[in-house]
Amino acid sequence: MKVGIIQSNYLPWRGYFDFIDDVDLFIFHDDVQYTKGDWRNRNRIKSDQGPKWITVPVHYRATNQLVCDTVIDYSHDWVSQHINQIRQWYGKALYYSEYSDSLFEILRRPCSTISDLNVALCRWVMCQLDITTPTKMSADFQLHGHKTERLIGLLKEVQAKVYISGPAGTGYLDENLFRENHIRLEYKSYDYSAYPQLSGEFISNVTVLDLLFNTGPNARQYLKSRSPNRVAVAVP
């Protein structure tokens, strides 16, 4: 069993979905602290003037607030704003009409928390990309400890033999705990080819919507990293 665990993001880039496609089980790690100014509630779209941020407003009340408890702020009509921005910059994309209606239906559907919205959108994208990896929520497990210890507990509970981490994991994971628990550790490679975009120089790290709207049924040709994952802990 190969497992990957990442916090939910708002309309994340293609690497996020390549990551999900790489594993046998993907877990949204949303019972952790919400961080302001991060990818939890925002992402970038590509305009003819370069990348533009689209941000979901949320109610942020405490530094120890969890992602799964972070409530969306509907006091102003950000949904229409996002839809209009997406329509403005991608309306002329070759495959825009194939995805826009179902995407906007999800955006218009009220969600309580940013986690609820992110997961709904991620599962929609997975469907468009034919990614069939099962998903779970970290809050569904009874976890204890901190950082790597907590992670190892979750991996053992789902009987993982391999854990895929994002490259940033090199800064905080205790690799010795993986060796002690006989779990293989790999760091995900994000090395992608360019694909056709509407205007200007190619920009890679924008929302996956850019890939869908511009390449449609050919999106999977550009989804997978060209380089293998780096093995940090190999087990017999």
Secondary structure as UniProt FT lines:
FT   STRAND          2..6
FT   HELIX           14..22
FT   STRAND          25..28
FT   TURN            36..37
FT   TURN            39..40
FT   STRAND          42..47
FT   TURN            48..49
FT   STRAND          50..55
FT   TURN            63..64
FT   HELIX           67..69
FT   STRAND          71..72
FT   HELIX           78..90
FT   TURN            91..92
FT   TURN            94..95
FT   HELIX           96..108
FT   HELIX           114..128
FT   TURN            129..130
FT   STRAND          135..137
FT   HELIX           138..140
FT   HELIX           147..157
FT   TURN            158..159
FT   STRAND          162..165
FT   HELIX           167..171
FT   HELIX           175..180
FT   TURN            181..182
FT   STRAND          184..187
FT   HELIX           208..215
FT   HELIX           216..222
FT   STRAND          230..233
//
